[in-house]
Amino acid sequence: MRTITRGLAVLVLGLAGCSSEPAGEPAPQQTTGLVATTVAATGQAPFDTDRQLMAPSGWTVSVFARVDKARLLAWTPDERLLVSRPKFGDVISLGKDATQQTLVSGLNQPHGLAFDKDTLYVAESDQVNAYTYGKGVVSGRRIVVDDLPDDKSPELRGAYSHALKSVTVGKDGAIYVSVGSTGNISEQDRTATPERASILKVAPGGGKPTVYAHGVRNGTGLAVDPDGAVWTAVNHRDNVGLPADGYGGYKHDVVQAYVNDHPMEQLARLTEGRELGWPYCNPDPQLEPTVSYSNRPFLRDVQTNPDGTKLDCDKLAPTEQGMGAHSAPLGLSFVTLPEPGALVGIHGSWNRKPPRPPEVSFYKWENGTLGPQQTLLTGFQLADGSRWGRPVMAVQGPDGALYVSDDQAGAIYRVTTGKG
């Protein structure tokens, strides 16, 4: 069995998957440097009993609020926490005492949330709205981006709808919107209008979008770093073929042992025109002698780009950071606690065998870029591979705590770090 480790950074070793583990057993997860912390029961499942999570020593985790199907988060200028709920078509506002009110409703799968001073942007599946925010209410709705594609892929029975959009605002006021792919390897998305599997850019105030980054299969995580660059965390493709004989199969075969760890999920800094490869080039993780997802190059996809004529993968800039295949990164935010860096909500795999566990990951900000993945919060997956929770996004609160949304448990956690 291949031994997999990951370098110790500031806090803790992160998770890693072993592709030769037998199917049916949960993916191994490194928790060195983490200790058990109890999330106290609050009455309703899954908190009808105490739950155990792993976190850095001295950290505490409590249920701040119960919000069914909670997804992405944003803090308002007056320190209320907004929670998007695509399933219910609304955005919920949480006060300091966790009092809930509906900020806006009747929307089409609202997902991404972003502020630019007193302007709130809400990304529906087919458009982006701007509102004027003040004293806990919004007004003056206007559409700043419209006609975004949100159809599902019929042949995949909705498995790759990727209809949800994320949004962030650059330091210059430009609006960035993620548009996911129709399918797993739906090449036609690259020539669609607007181009799918992309990050779109819109001028401040709204207008016709242009493509800022290409080949971004599903860049749900979207945020601006301290220097003003836009980053995306990407859900990459499934069922990739073998690039060469191995793993008990032959070139082009789809072999579960290889699929388990390929391709890695991307965490990339974007520039105008950046190409992230999908579906022709796959970011290649380093698995031996130790796991690394830092500055990884690309391999030709043997199913879509066997001779390299669709896209020259050797010419693509390496992906700055990443995480294990099928981690399913969702929310992305830049924070100053536990130290400057980025938090990523790892939703966990849906098709990996054994399953990759959900977690909250941290990437240290250093020398103008992000360092390797570190696990901050884990334990949502039990020994048999079942889960009682799946984190979506983590953000830093004005009180110095971290707040984490969980769409399976229907909860917002408050995580105190002892710093702030």
Protein Blocks (a to p, Z undefined) as FASTA:
>chain_A
ZZddddddfkoccddddfkbcehiacdddfehiacdddddehiacklbccdddddehiac
ddfbdcehiabddddfkopacdddfknopacdddfkopacdfbghiahiabdcdehjacc
dddfkbccddddeehiaehiacfbghiafbdcfklnomanolaccddddfkopacddddd
fblmlmklmmgccdehiaddddehiacdddfbghilblmbgcddfkopacddddddehia
cfbgeehiaehiacfklmmmoccdddddddehiaehiakbccdddfbfbdcfehiacddd
fklmmnopmpcfklpccdfbdcdehklpabdcddfbfbdcdddddebpakbccddddddd
ddddeehiacddddfbghjbcfkopafbdcfbdcddfkopacdddfklopacdddehiZZ
